[in-house]
Amino acid sequence: MFDSTSRYHALETATLTGPDGRSVAYKRRRLLPRGEDLPLLAEVTVTQGDRLDVVTARALGDPEQFWRVADANDAMNPAELTADPGRVLRVPVPRA
């Protein structure tokens, strides 16, 4: 259902049967980790005009892994992470 690098890949797939008897598959809820508990790979400083996908591409080699940086910095709104130049972001060690 999801690529192996997706934040949803490891989540359990559940099934709900509706009143009409039709089954619908869905992923269980993803609980966010505490950022400070994630192993640190690097810290990067946000520069003027940075976007989180660009920061993540530089640090992890894959812009689609922005969610890892968001998790490591306890961000509910990832766009806020690059709003202030000079902010230091935690980049976690990618885990399978």
C-alpha positions in Angstrom: 0.0 0.0 0.0 2.8 2.4 0.9 6.5 2.6 -0.3 9.0 1.3 2.2 10.3 4.8 2.9 6.8 6.1 3.8 6.0 7.1 7.4 3.0 4.9 7.1 4.7 1.7 5.8 5.2 0.0 9.1 1.7 0.8 10.4 -0.7 -2.1 10.8 -3.4 -2.4 8.1 -6.9 -2.9 9.6 -10.2 -3.6 8.0 -13.6 -2.0 8.7 -16.8 -3.7 7.5 -19.6 -1.2 6.8 -23.3 -1.8 7.3 -23.6 -2.8 3.6 -21.0 -5.6 4.2 -18.3 -3.9 2.2 -14.8 -4.1 3.7 -12.5 -1.0 3.7 -8.8 -1.4 4.5 -7.0 1.5 6.3 -3.8 2.1 8.2 -3.9 2.5 12.0 -3.1 5.8 13.5 0.6 6.9 13.6 1.8 8.1 17.0 4.5 10.6 16.8 7.8 9.9 18.4 9.5 12.3 20.8 12.1 14.1 18.8 14.7 14.0 21.5 14.4 10.2 21.6 15.4 9.8 17.9 19.1 9.1 17.3 20.8 12.2 15.9 22.6 12.1 12.6 23.4 15.8 12.2 22.2 19.3 13.0 21.7 21.7 10.2 21.2 25.5 10.3 18.3 26.9 8.3 19.4 29.6 5.8 17.3 32.3 4.1 15.0 30.7 1.5 15.5 27.1 2.7 12.6 24.7 2.3 12.3 21.5 4.3 12.5 19.3 1.3 15.8 20.9 0.2 17.2 20.6 3.7 16.2 17.0 3.8 17.6 16.3 0.3 21.0 17.7 1.4 21.0 15.9 4.8 19.4 12.6 3.9 19.7 12.4 0.1 15.9 12.2 -0.3 13.5 15.2 -0.2 10.5 13.0 0.5 12.0 12.1 3.9 11.1 15.6 5.3 8.8 13.9 7.8 11.8 12.4 9.6 13.2 15.9 10.2 9.7 17.1 11.3 9.5 14.2 13.8 13.0 14.9 15.2 12.0 18.5 15.8 8.5 17.8 17.3 6.9 19.8 14.4 3.2 19.5 13.8 3.5 22.0 10.9 6.7 21.1 8.9 6.7 24.5 7.1 7.4 26.3 10.4 10.8 24.5 10.6 12.3 26.7 7.9 10.5 29.9 8.6 13.3 31.4 10.8 16.8 31.5 9.2 19.4 30.5 11.8 17.3 27.9 13.4 19.1 24.6 14.1 17.3 21.5 13.0 17.9 18.0 14.3 18.3 15.4 11.5 17.7 11.9 12.8 19.4 8.7 11.7 17.0 7.1 9.2 15.5 3.9 10.5 14.0 1.1 8.5 
